[in-house]
Amino acid sequence: MPVERTLSIIKPDITKKNQIGEIINILEKKGLRIVGMKMIRLTPQLAAAFYQEHNTKPFFKGMIEFMCSSPVVAICLEGENAIQFNRKIMGATNPHEAQDGTIRKIYGASIDANAIHGSDSPPAAAREINFFFKKEEIFS
């Protein structure tokens, strides 16, 4: 399997509960390697730019408000088949539909407050990593 990079974001619901380390622990124990990480507070403009593909959807405004409500942790992960593997570790978008043992099943409260974001494809991963990280902020 190819070694890939993907982006994950620990969302405000987790940072507010001081559970950042628990999520990082799961990602690392499953075998993904952190090659870049930063905590930031998104502005409405940054959040809207990041989630631009959803700007016509009814949940967009609420999602932007939520993502700006507390700092987030952007993480560049590396590993074999990292994009799909990270999505498997995260679980279904709706925590109530996620498999037992996944991050969203354990930590997600609702479809809106679902603990974590992860890139869904190689093009999305490249765009999302470049959105949050400069080349010199990624380490191999």
Phi, psi and omega in degrees: 000146182285147173279127183233167170241147178217164178250139173230146176234123172279121191276168183304328180298327180279318180295324178296327182269004179059044180245020181303311182300326179295320179291315179300318179302317179297312182301315181290318180296331178282349175110003175276143184253131177279121179245358175193141180201140175205147174260130180219159172253115181289139170273162176303325179293316178295315180298317179296321178293319180296317183262029186305328182291347180255008190295346178259000183274150184297336182273356188304308183301313179296322179295318179296315178300316179298313183293342178261359187284344181195162178301157174237163176242115177269131184229128171265119183252150179227143177170175177294127179050041190302324184297304181288326179296317178298318180296324177294318179295322181293316184094177182300151181306318177273113182305331180288344178255355183286150178290149176304141178089350179277159182303314182292326178294319183283316190250342183283139179263328183199176178297332178278320180251075188252023167080318193206148174247149174214141177304146183252358181198163177302316178297320178295317180300315180298314180296315184290319177298313179294334178295318186262336188234140168279158181306319183285355178265000177254129183243141179250000000 
